[in-house]
Amino acid sequence: MKNRKAAFWKSIHMKTDIILAIDRYDRHFPFFDGTLEIPDTLALNVKQVGETSSERDGAHRHKRMIQEQAFDAAEVSFSSYIMAKAKGLPFTAIPAFPRRLFSQTQMYVPLNSEVFEPSQLAGKRIGLQSFQTTLAVLAKGDLQHEYGVDIKSITWVTRANETVAFDAKPDWKIEYIDPDADLDTMLTEGDLDALFFSRVPNSLETGSARRLFSDPKSACTDYFRSNGFFPIMHIIAIKNEVAEANPELPTLLLELYEQAKTISETYLNDPGWSQLPWARMAREEQTSLIGLDTWPVGFSANKYNIDQFISYSFDQDLINEKIPAENLFHSSVLAN
Protein backbone atom coordinates (compact mmCIF):
# COMPACT_ATOMS: atom_id res chain seq x y z
CA MET A 1 0.00 0.00 0.00
CA LYS A 2 2.82 2.39 0.95
CA ASN A 3 4.61 1.75 -2.38
CA ARG A 4 1.37 2.36 -4.31
CA LYS A 5 0.92 5.70 -2.56
CA ALA A 6 4.53 6.69 -3.30
CA ALA A 7 4.04 5.83 -6.98
CA PHE A 8 0.82 7.83 -7.04
CA TRP A 9 2.52 10.94 -5.64
CA LYS A 10 5.41 10.61 -8.12
CA SER A 11 2.95 10.42 -11.00
CA ILE A 12 1.52 13.86 -10.13
CA HIS A 13 3.05 16.72 -12.09
CA MET A 14 0.82 19.42 -10.63
CA LYS A 15 2.61 22.30 -8.95
CA THR A 16 0.11 24.92 -7.98
CA ASP A 17 -1.40 26.79 -5.08
CA ILE A 18 -4.85 25.48 -4.16
CA ILE A 19 -7.05 27.41 -1.75
CA LEU A 20 -9.28 25.06 0.28
CA ALA A 21 -11.90 26.66 2.57
CA ILE A 22 -13.17 24.44 5.39
CA ASP A 23 -14.50 24.74 8.94
CA ARG A 24 -12.60 23.88 12.14
CA TYR A 25 -14.10 20.47 13.04
CA ASP A 26 -12.03 17.79 14.77
CA ARG A 27 -11.99 15.75 11.53
CA HIS A 28 -10.34 18.77 9.88
CA PHE A 29 -7.57 19.19 12.48
CA PRO A 30 -5.07 17.27 10.31
CA PHE A 31 -5.51 19.91 7.59
CA PHE A 32 -4.47 22.62 10.05
CA ASP A 33 -1.87 20.98 12.30
CA GLY A 34 0.59 19.65 9.72
CA THR A 35 -0.05 15.94 10.27
CA LEU A 36 -1.19 15.24 6.68
CA GLU A 37 1.35 13.87 4.21
CA ILE A 38 0.93 16.47 1.47
CA PRO A 39 3.18 15.91 -1.57
CA ASP A 40 5.56 18.72 -2.55
CA THR A 41 3.78 18.90 -5.91
CA LEU A 42 0.89 20.63 -4.14
CA ALA A 43 0.89 23.88 -2.21
CA LEU A 44 -2.34 23.58 -0.22
CA ASN A 45 -3.48 26.85 1.32
CA VAL A 46 -6.12 25.85 3.87
CA LYS A 47 -8.48 28.64 4.97
CA GLN A 48 -10.55 28.36 8.16
CA VAL A 49 -13.84 29.85 7.00
CA GLY A 50 -17.07 29.51 8.97
CA GLU A 51 -20.62 29.58 7.70
CA THR A 52 -22.93 30.98 10.39
CA SER A 53 -19.97 32.10 12.54
CA SER A 54 -16.82 33.97 11.55
CA GLU A 55 -13.65 31.93 11.91
CA ARG A 56 -10.00 32.87 11.35
CA ASP A 57 -10.53 33.57 7.64
CA GLY A 58 -14.09 34.85 7.69
CA ALA A 59 -17.63 33.54 7.31
CA HIS A 60 -20.40 32.87 4.74
CA ARG A 61 -18.36 30.11 3.10
CA HIS A 62 -21.24 28.61 1.10
CA LYS A 63 -22.28 31.80 -0.67
CA ARG A 64 -18.68 32.89 -1.20
CA MET A 65 -17.98 29.62 -3.01
CA ILE A 66 -21.23 29.07 -4.92
CA GLN A 67 -22.08 32.69 -5.76
CA GLU A 68 -18.61 34.24 -6.02
CA GLN A 69 -16.31 31.23 -6.64
CA ALA A 70 -14.01 32.73 -4.03
CA PHE A 71 -12.01 29.53 -3.40
CA ASP A 72 -10.53 26.75 -5.53
CA ALA A 73 -12.27 24.16 -3.37
CA ALA A 74 -14.54 24.49 -0.38
CA GLU A 75 -16.86 22.76 2.04
CA VAL A 76 -20.39 23.75 1.00
CA SER A 77 -24.03 22.93 1.70
CA PHE A 78 -24.95 19.59 0.13
CA SER A 79 -28.40 20.90 -0.78
CA SER A 80 -27.16 24.12 -2.40
CA TYR A 81 -24.47 22.18 -4.26
CA ILE A 82 -27.06 19.83 -5.76
CA MET A 83 -29.15 22.84 -6.82
CA ALA A 84 -26.06 24.52 -8.30
CA LYS A 85 -25.26 21.40 -10.35
CA ALA A 86 -28.86 21.17 -11.53
CA LYS A 87 -28.55 24.75 -12.81
CA GLY A 88 -25.30 23.94 -14.62
CA LEU A 89 -23.05 26.04 -12.40
CA PRO A 90 -19.33 25.28 -12.92
CA PHE A 91 -18.51 22.93 -10.05
CA THR A 92 -17.58 19.32 -9.43
CA ALA A 93 -16.98 17.51 -6.13
CA ILE A 94 -15.31 14.67 -4.30
CA PRO A 95 -17.24 12.14 -2.14
CA ALA A 96 -15.93 13.46 1.18
CA PHE A 97 -18.58 14.78 3.53
CA PRO A 98 -17.18 16.85 6.43
CA ARG A 99 -20.49 17.58 8.19
CA ARG A 100 -23.35 15.25 9.07
CA LEU A 101 -26.40 15.61 11.33
CA PHE A 102 -29.52 13.69 12.26
CA SER A 103 -32.63 15.82 11.86
CA GLN A 104 -34.06 14.30 15.03
CA THR A 105 -31.58 16.23 17.20
CA GLN A 106 -32.27 19.54 15.44
CA MET A 107 -36.06 19.90 15.79
CA TYR A 108 -37.03 22.33 18.55
CA VAL A 109 -40.33 23.45 20.10
CA PRO A 110 -41.17 25.91 22.91
CA LEU A 111 -40.79 24.44 26.38
CA ASN A 112 -44.53 24.68 27.09
CA SER A 113 -45.55 23.33 23.67
CA GLU A 114 -48.21 20.63 23.48
CA VAL A 115 -46.40 19.15 20.47
CA PHE A 116 -44.60 15.93 21.44
CA GLU A 117 -44.75 13.89 18.22
CA PRO A 118 -43.78 14.73 14.61
CA SER A 119 -47.35 13.99 13.47
CA GLN A 120 -48.56 16.96 15.53
CA LEU A 121 -46.61 19.37 13.32
CA ALA A 122 -49.08 19.07 10.42
CA GLY A 123 -50.57 22.48 9.66
CA LYS A 124 -48.17 24.31 12.01
CA ARG A 125 -45.70 27.18 11.48
CA ILE A 126 -42.09 26.00 11.40
CA GLY A 127 -39.01 28.20 11.17
CA LEU A 128 -36.07 27.41 8.86
CA GLN A 129 -32.74 29.16 8.28
CA SER A 130 -33.58 28.93 4.59
CA PHE A 131 -35.86 26.65 2.59
CA GLN A 132 -32.84 24.99 0.94
CA THR A 133 -30.53 24.70 3.97
CA THR A 134 -29.43 21.06 4.01
CA LEU A 135 -30.76 20.42 7.51
CA ALA A 136 -34.08 21.99 6.49
CA VAL A 137 -34.37 19.76 3.41
CA LEU A 138 -33.46 16.68 5.46
CA ALA A 139 -35.89 17.52 8.27
CA LYS A 140 -38.75 18.23 5.85
CA GLY A 141 -38.02 15.01 3.99
CA ASP A 142 -37.81 12.97 7.18
CA LEU A 143 -41.03 14.54 8.44
CA GLN A 144 -42.76 13.35 5.27
CA HIS A 145 -41.15 9.98 4.65
CA GLU A 146 -40.31 8.78 8.15
CA TYR A 147 -43.30 10.20 10.05
CA GLY A 148 -46.05 10.58 7.42
CA VAL A 149 -46.60 14.34 7.77
CA ASP A 150 -48.02 16.34 4.84
CA ILE A 151 -45.25 18.94 4.62
CA LYS A 152 -47.29 21.10 2.23
CA SER A 153 -49.81 21.64 5.03
CA ILE A 154 -47.10 23.46 7.00
CA THR A 155 -46.24 27.16 6.74
CA TRP A 156 -42.46 27.33 6.38
CA VAL A 157 -41.18 30.60 7.86
CA THR A 158 -37.73 31.30 6.49
CA ARG A 159 -35.27 34.13 6.27
CA ALA A 160 -34.82 35.44 2.72
CA ASN A 161 -31.24 34.27 2.29
CA GLU A 162 -31.28 31.41 -0.22
CA THR A 163 -27.80 30.53 -1.50
CA VAL A 164 -29.06 29.36 -4.91
CA ALA A 165 -32.05 31.27 -6.28
CA PHE A 166 -35.18 29.27 -7.07
CA ASP A 167 -38.86 29.92 -7.69
CA ALA A 168 -41.08 28.17 -5.18
CA LYS A 169 -44.14 26.48 -6.66
CA PRO A 170 -47.50 27.94 -5.56
CA ASP A 171 -48.61 24.87 -3.59
CA TRP A 172 -45.89 25.49 -0.99
CA LYS A 173 -46.64 27.76 1.96
CA ILE A 174 -43.39 29.71 2.33
CA GLU A 175 -43.34 32.92 4.35
CA TYR A 176 -40.14 34.89 3.82
CA ILE A 177 -39.13 37.20 6.64
CA ASP A 178 -36.27 39.66 7.12
CA PRO A 179 -32.81 38.06 6.63
CA ASP A 180 -31.79 39.30 10.08
CA ALA A 181 -34.91 38.06 11.87
CA ASP A 182 -34.24 36.11 15.07
CA LEU A 183 -35.93 32.74 14.58
CA ASP A 184 -35.11 31.70 18.13
CA THR A 185 -36.96 34.70 19.57
CA MET A 186 -39.89 33.99 17.27
CA LEU A 187 -40.00 30.44 18.65
CA THR A 188 -40.01 31.45 22.30
CA GLU A 189 -42.51 34.29 21.75
CA GLY A 190 -45.03 31.98 20.08
CA ASP A 191 -44.66 33.17 16.47
CA LEU A 192 -43.42 29.68 15.52
CA ASP A 193 -44.65 26.25 16.60
CA ALA A 194 -41.27 24.65 15.89
CA LEU A 195 -37.79 25.44 14.61
CA PHE A 196 -35.64 23.17 12.44
CA PHE A 197 -32.14 24.54 13.00
CA SER A 198 -28.66 23.32 12.09
CA ARG A 199 -27.17 24.80 15.27
CA VAL A 200 -28.29 24.78 18.91
CA PRO A 201 -30.61 27.74 19.61
CA ASN A 202 -29.92 29.85 22.67
CA SER A 203 -33.44 29.06 23.94
CA LEU A 204 -32.41 25.46 24.54
CA GLU A 205 -29.53 26.65 26.70
CA THR A 206 -31.78 29.01 28.68
CA GLY A 207 -34.51 26.40 29.17
CA SER A 208 -37.23 28.17 27.17
CA ALA A 209 -37.25 25.53 24.40
CA ARG A 210 -36.79 21.77 24.15
CA ARG A 211 -36.11 19.20 21.48
CA LEU A 212 -39.21 17.76 19.83
CA PHE A 213 -38.09 14.19 20.55
CA SER A 214 -37.96 13.44 24.27
CA ASP A 215 -35.28 10.80 23.57
CA PRO A 216 -33.46 12.10 20.47
CA LYS A 217 -30.67 9.54 20.79
CA SER A 218 -33.16 6.68 20.45
CA ALA A 219 -34.87 8.46 17.53
CA CYS A 220 -31.50 8.79 15.76
CA THR A 221 -30.63 5.16 16.49
CA ASP A 222 -33.97 4.04 15.01
CA TYR A 223 -33.34 6.21 11.94
CA PHE A 224 -29.83 4.80 11.45
CA ARG A 225 -30.99 1.20 11.80
CA SER A 226 -33.79 1.84 9.32
CA ASN A 227 -31.77 3.78 6.73
CA GLY A 228 -28.21 2.65 7.34
CA PHE A 229 -26.50 6.03 7.31
CA PHE A 230 -25.67 9.22 9.20
CA PRO A 231 -27.14 11.94 6.91
CA ILE A 232 -24.81 14.14 4.87
CA MET A 233 -24.85 17.90 5.41
CA HIS A 234 -21.79 19.21 3.52
CA ILE A 235 -19.65 18.22 0.54
CA ILE A 236 -16.29 19.33 -0.86
CA ALA A 237 -16.85 21.24 -4.11
CA ILE A 238 -14.15 22.18 -6.62
CA LYS A 239 -14.37 24.81 -9.33
CA ASN A 240 -14.50 23.16 -12.76
CA GLU A 241 -11.72 25.36 -14.14
CA VAL A 242 -9.43 24.29 -11.28
CA ALA A 243 -10.21 20.59 -11.77
CA GLU A 244 -9.67 20.89 -15.51
CA ALA A 245 -6.32 22.62 -15.03
CA ASN A 246 -5.30 20.09 -12.35
CA PRO A 247 -6.95 16.75 -13.25
CA GLU A 248 -5.12 14.95 -10.43
CA LEU A 249 -6.54 17.28 -7.79
CA PRO A 250 -9.88 15.50 -7.04
CA THR A 251 -8.13 12.18 -6.39
CA LEU A 252 -5.47 13.90 -4.32
CA LEU A 253 -7.99 15.76 -2.15
CA LEU A 254 -9.97 12.57 -1.59
CA GLU A 255 -6.81 10.79 -0.50
CA LEU A 256 -6.08 13.63 1.94
CA TYR A 257 -9.59 13.26 3.38
CA GLU A 258 -9.03 9.55 3.87
CA GLN A 259 -5.76 10.36 5.65
CA ALA A 260 -7.47 12.95 7.85
CA LYS A 261 -10.19 10.49 8.78
CA THR A 262 -7.64 7.86 9.80
CA ILE A 263 -5.77 10.37 11.94
CA SER A 264 -8.82 11.95 13.60
CA GLU A 265 -10.27 8.55 14.49
CA THR A 266 -7.32 8.06 16.88
CA TYR A 267 -8.01 11.18 18.95
CA LEU A 268 -10.40 9.54 21.40
CA ASN A 269 -8.02 6.64 21.98
CA ASP A 270 -6.84 8.98 24.74
CA PRO A 271 -9.74 9.27 27.22
CA GLY A 272 -8.46 12.74 28.19
CA TRP A 273 -8.28 14.15 24.66
CA SER A 274 -11.59 16.04 24.85
CA GLN A 275 -12.75 18.60 27.43
CA LEU A 276 -15.88 16.45 27.78
CA PRO A 277 -15.18 13.99 30.63
CA TRP A 278 -17.22 11.15 29.10
CA ALA A 279 -16.36 11.68 25.42
CA ARG A 280 -14.54 8.35 25.13
CA MET A 281 -17.44 6.48 26.76
CA ALA A 282 -19.87 8.27 24.43
CA ARG A 283 -17.94 6.81 21.49
CA GLU A 284 -18.12 3.36 23.04
CA GLU A 285 -21.89 3.74 23.44
CA GLN A 286 -22.22 4.94 19.84
CA THR A 287 -20.27 1.92 18.61
CA SER A 288 -22.59 -0.42 20.47
CA LEU A 289 -25.71 1.30 19.07
CA ILE A 290 -24.87 2.13 15.45
CA GLY A 291 -21.26 1.10 14.83
CA LEU A 292 -18.04 3.07 14.67
CA ASP A 293 -17.73 4.05 11.00
CA THR A 294 -20.52 6.60 10.59
CA TRP A 295 -18.34 8.92 8.41
CA PRO A 296 -17.47 6.81 5.34
CA VAL A 297 -15.41 8.44 2.59
CA GLY A 298 -16.03 7.46 -1.03
CA PHE A 299 -18.86 7.24 -3.55
CA SER A 300 -20.15 3.67 -3.23
CA ALA A 301 -20.30 3.75 0.59
CA ASN A 302 -22.46 6.90 0.46
CA LYS A 303 -24.58 6.32 -2.65
CA TYR A 304 -27.83 5.39 -0.87
CA ASN A 305 -27.47 8.41 1.41
CA ILE A 306 -26.87 10.65 -1.63
CA ASP A 307 -29.76 9.17 -3.63
CA GLN A 308 -32.20 9.70 -0.78
CA PHE A 309 -31.24 13.34 -0.40
CA ILE A 310 -31.58 13.93 -4.14
CA SER A 311 -35.10 12.49 -3.87
CA TYR A 312 -35.88 14.85 -0.99
CA SER A 313 -34.64 17.81 -3.06
CA PHE A 314 -36.81 16.75 -5.99
CA ASP A 315 -39.88 16.18 -3.80
CA GLN A 316 -39.45 19.69 -2.39
CA ASP A 317 -39.22 21.24 -5.89
CA LEU A 318 -35.67 22.48 -5.36
CA ILE A 319 -34.56 20.67 -8.52
CA ASN A 320 -36.65 19.92 -11.61
CA GLU A 321 -35.45 16.35 -12.08
CA LYS A 322 -33.56 13.76 -10.12
CA ILE A 323 -29.85 14.05 -10.89
CA PRO A 324 -27.93 10.75 -11.11
CA ALA A 325 -25.67 10.64 -8.05
CA GLU A 326 -22.65 10.04 -10.29
CA ASN A 327 -23.15 13.41 -11.98
CA LEU A 328 -22.34 15.26 -8.78
CA PHE A 329 -18.72 14.09 -8.72
CA HIS A 330 -15.54 14.27 -10.76
CA SER A 331 -15.21 11.14 -12.88
CA SER A 332 -11.79 10.32 -11.43
CA VAL A 333 -13.19 9.62 -7.93
CA LEU A 334 -16.26 7.51 -8.72
CA ALA A 335 -14.40 4.22 -8.28
CA ASN A 336 -13.57 5.08 -4.65
C-alpha positions in Angstrom: 0.0 0.0 0.0 2.8 2.4 0.9 4.6 1.8 -2.4 1.4 2.4 -4.3 0.9 5.7 -2.6 4.5 6.7 -3.3 4.0 5.8 -7.0 0.8 7.8 -7.0 2.5 10.9 -5.6 5.4 10.6 -8.1 2.9 10.4 -11.0 1.5 13.9 -10.1 3.0 16.7 -12.1 0.8 19.4 -10.6 2.6 22.3 -9.0 0.1 24.9 -8.0 -1.4 26.8 -5.1 -4.8 25.5 -4.2 -7.1 27.4 -1.7 -9.3 25.1 0.3 -11.9 26.7 2.6 -13.2 24.4 5.4 -14.5 24.7 8.9 -12.6 23.9 12.1 -14.1 20.5 13.0 -12.0 17.8 14.8 -12.0 15.8 11.5 -10.3 18.8 9.9 -7.6 19.2 12.5 -5.1 17.3 10.3 -5.5 19.9 7.6 -4.5 22.6 10.0 -1.9 21.0 12.3 0.6 19.7 9.7 -0.1 15.9 10.3 -1.2 15.2 6.7 1.4 13.9 4.2 0.9 16.5 1.5 3.2 15.9 -1.6 5.6 18.7 -2.6 3.8 18.9 -5.9 0.9 20.6 -4.1 0.9 23.9 -2.2 -2.3 23.6 -0.2 -3.5 26.9 1.3 -6.1 25.9 3.9 -8.5 28.6 5.0 -10.5 28.4 8.2 -13.8 29.9 7.0 -17.1 29.5 9.0 -20.6 29.6 7.7 -22.9 31.0 10.4 -20.0 32.1 12.5 -16.8 34.0 11.6 -13.7 31.9 11.9 -10.0 32.9 11.3 -10.5 33.6 7.6 -14.1 34.9 7.7 -17.6 33.5 7.3 -20.4 32.9 4.7 -18.4 30.1 3.1 -21.2 28.6 1.1 -22.3 31.8 -0.7 -18.7 32.9 -1.2 -18.0 29.6 -3.0 -21.2 29.1 -4.9 -22.1 32.7 -5.8 -18.6 34.2 -6.0 -16.3 31.2 -6.6 -14.0 32.7 -4.0 -12.0 29.5 -3.4 -10.5 26.8 -5.5 -12.3 24.2 -3.4 -14.5 24.5 -0.4 -16.9 22.8 2.0 -20.4 23.8 1.0 -24.0 22.9 1.7 -24.9 19.6 0.1 -28.4 20.9 -0.8 -27.2 24.1 -2.4 -24.5 22.2 -4.3 -27.1 19.8 -5.8 -29.1 22.8 -6.8 -26.1 24.5 -8.3 -25.3 21.4 -10.4 -28.9 21.2 -11.5 -28.6 24.7 -12.8 -25.3 23.9 -14.6 -23.0 26.0 -12.4 -19.3 25.3 -12.9 -18.5 22.9 -10.1 -17.6 19.3 -9.4 -17.0 17.5 -6.1 -15.3 14.7 -4.3 -17.2 12.1 -2.1 -15.9 13.5 1.2 -18.6 14.8 3.5 -17.2 16.9 6.4 -20.5 17.6 8.2 -23.4 15.2 9.1 -26.4 15.6 11.3 -29.5 13.7 12.3 -32.6 15.8 11.9 -34.1 14.3 15.0 -31.6 16.2 17.2 -32.3 19.5 15.4 -36.1 19.9 15.8 -37.0 22.3 18.6 -40.3 23.5 20.1 -41.2 25.9 22.9 -40.8 24.4 26.4 -44.5 24.7 27.1 -45.5 23.3 23.7 -48.2 20.6 23.5 -46.4 19.1 20.5 -44.6 15.9 21.4 -44.7 13.9 18.2 -43.8 14.7 14.6 -47.4 14.0 13.5 -48.6 17.0 15.5 -46.6 19.4 13.3 -49.1 19.1 10.4 -50.6 22.5 9.7 -48.2 24.3 12.0 -45.7 27.2 11.5 -42.1 26.0 11.4 -39.0 28.2 11.2 -36.1 27.4 8.9 -32.7 29.2 8.3 -33.6 28.9 4.6 -35.9 26.7 2.6 -32.8 25.0 0.9 -30.5 24.7 4.0 -29.4 21.1 4.0 -30.8 20.4 7.5 -34.1 22.0 6.5 -34.4 19.8 3.4 -33.5 16.7 5.5 -35.9 17.5 8.3 -38.7 18.2 5.8 -38.0 15.0 4.0 -37.8 13.0 7.2 -41.0 14.5 8.4 -42.8 13.4 5.3 -41.2 10.0 4.6 -40.3 8.8 8.2 -43.3 10.2 10.0 -46.1 10.6 7.4 -46.6 14.3 7.8 -48.0 16.3 4.8 -45.2 18.9 4.6 -47.3 21.1 2.2 -49.8 21.6 5.0 -47.1 23.5 7.0 -46.2 27.2 6.7 -42.5 27.3 6.4 -41.2 30.6 7.9 -37.7 31.3 6.5 -35.3 34.1 6.3 -34.8 35.4 2.7 -31.2 34.3 2.3 -31.3 31.4 -0.2 -27.8 30.5 -1.5 -29.1 29.4 -4.9 -32.0 31.3 -6.3 -35.2 29.3 -7.1 -38.9 29.9 -7.7 -41.1 28.2 -5.2 -44.1 26.5 -6.7 -47.5 27.9 -5.6 -48.6 24.9 -3.6 -45.9 25.5 -1.0 -46.6 27.8 2.0 -43.4 29.7 2.3 -43.3 32.9 4.3 -40.1 34.9 3.8 -39.1 37.2 6.6 -36.3 39.7 7.1 -32.8 38.1 6.6 -31.8 39.3 10.1 -34.9 38.1 11.9 -34.2 36.1 15.1 -35.9 32.7 14.6 -35.1 31.7 18.1 -37.0 34.7 19.6 -39.9 34.0 17.3 -40.0 30.4 18.6 -40.0 31.4 22.3 -42.5 34.3 21.8 -45.0 32.0 20.1 -44.7 33.2 16.5 -43.4 29.7 15.5 -44.6 26.3 16.6 -41.3 24.6 15.9 -37.8 25.4 14.6 -35.6 23.2 12.4 -32.1 24.5 13.0 -28.7 23.3 12.1 -27.2 24.8 15.3 -28.3 24.8 18.9 -30.6 27.7 19.6 -29.9 29.8 22.7 -33.4 29.1 23.9 -32.4 25.5 24.5 -29.5 26.7 26.7 -31.8 29.0 28.7 -34.5 26.4 29.2 -37.2 28.2 27.2 -37.2 25.5 24.4 -36.8 21.8 24.2 -36.1 19.2 21.5 -39.2 17.8 19.8 -38.1 14.2 20.6 -38.0 13.4 24.3 -35.3 10.8 23.6 -33.5 12.1 20.5 -30.7 9.5 20.8 -33.2 6.7 20.4 -34.9 8.5 17.5 -31.5 8.8 15.8 -30.6 5.2 16.5 -34.0 4.0 15.0 -33.3 6.2 11.9 -29.8 4.8 11.5 -31.0 1.2 11.8 -33.8 1.8 9.3 -31.8 3.8 6.7 -28.2 2.6 7.3 -26.5 6.0 7.3 -25.7 9.2 9.2 -27.1 11.9 6.9 -24.8 14.1 4.9 -24.8 17.9 5.4 -21.8 19.2 3.5 -19.7 18.2 0.5 -16.3 19.3 -0.9 -16.9 21.2 -4.1 -14.2 22.2 -6.6 -14.4 24.8 -9.3 -14.5 23.2 -12.8 -11.7 25.4 -14.1 -9.4 24.3 -11.3 -10.2 20.6 -11.8 -9.7 20.9 -15.5 -6.3 22.6 -15.0 -5.3 20.1 -12.4 -6.9 16.8 -13.3 -5.1 14.9 -10.4 -6.5 17.3 -7.8 -9.9 15.5 -7.0 -8.1 12.2 -6.4 -5.5 13.9 -4.3 -8.0 15.8 -2.1 -10.0 12.6 -1.6 -6.8 10.8 -0.5 -6.1 13.6 1.9 -9.6 13.3 3.4 -9.0 9.6 3.9 -5.8 10.4 5.7 -7.5 13.0 7.8 -10.2 10.5 8.8 -7.6 7.9 9.8 -5.8 10.4 11.9 -8.8 12.0 13.6 -10.3 8.5 14.5 -7.3 8.1 16.9 -8.0 11.2 18.9 -10.4 9.5 21.4 -8.0 6.6 22.0 -6.8 9.0 24.7 -9.7 9.3 27.2 -8.5 12.7 28.2 -8.3 14.2 24.7 -11.6 16.0 24.8 -12.7 18.6 27.4 -15.9 16.4 27.8 -15.2 14.0 30.6 -17.2 11.2 29.1 -16.4 11.7 25.4 -14.5 8.3 25.1 -17.4 6.5 26.8 -19.9 8.3 24.4 -17.9 6.8 21.5 -18.1 3.4 23.0 -21.9 3.7 23.4 -22.2 4.9 19.8 -20.3 1.9 18.6 -22.6 -0.4 20.5 -25.7 1.3 19.1 -24.9 2.1 15.5 -21.3 1.1 14.8 -18.0 3.1 14.7 -17.7 4.0 11.0 -20.5 6.6 10.6 -18.3 8.9 8.4 -17.5 6.8 5.3 -15.4 8.4 2.6 -16.0 7.5 -1.0 -18.9 7.2 -3.5 -20.1 3.7 -3.2 -20.3 3.8 0.6 -22.5 6.9 0.5 -24.6 6.3 -2.6 -27.8 5.4 -0.9 -27.5 8.4 1.4 -26.9 10.7 -1.6 -29.8 9.2 -3.6 -32.2 9.7 -0.8 -31.2 13.3 -0.4 -31.6 13.9 -4.1 -35.1 12.5 -3.9 -35.9 14.8 -1.0 -34.6 17.8 -3.1 -36.8 16.8 -6.0 -39.9 16.2 -3.8 -39.5 19.7 -2.4 -39.2 21.2 -5.9 -35.7 22.5 -5.4 -34.6 20.7 -8.5 -36.7 19.9 -11.6 -35.5 16.3 -12.1 -33.6 13.8 -10.1 -29.8 14.0 -10.9 -27.9 10.7 -11.1 -25.7 10.6 -8.1 -22.7 10.0 -10.3 -23.2 13.4 -12.0 -22.3 15.3 -8.8 -18.7 14.1 -8.7 -15.5 14.3 -10.8 -15.2 11.1 -12.9 -11.8 10.3 -11.4 -13.2 9.6 -7.9 -16.3 7.5 -8.7 -14.4 4.2 -8.3 -13.6 5.1 -4.6 
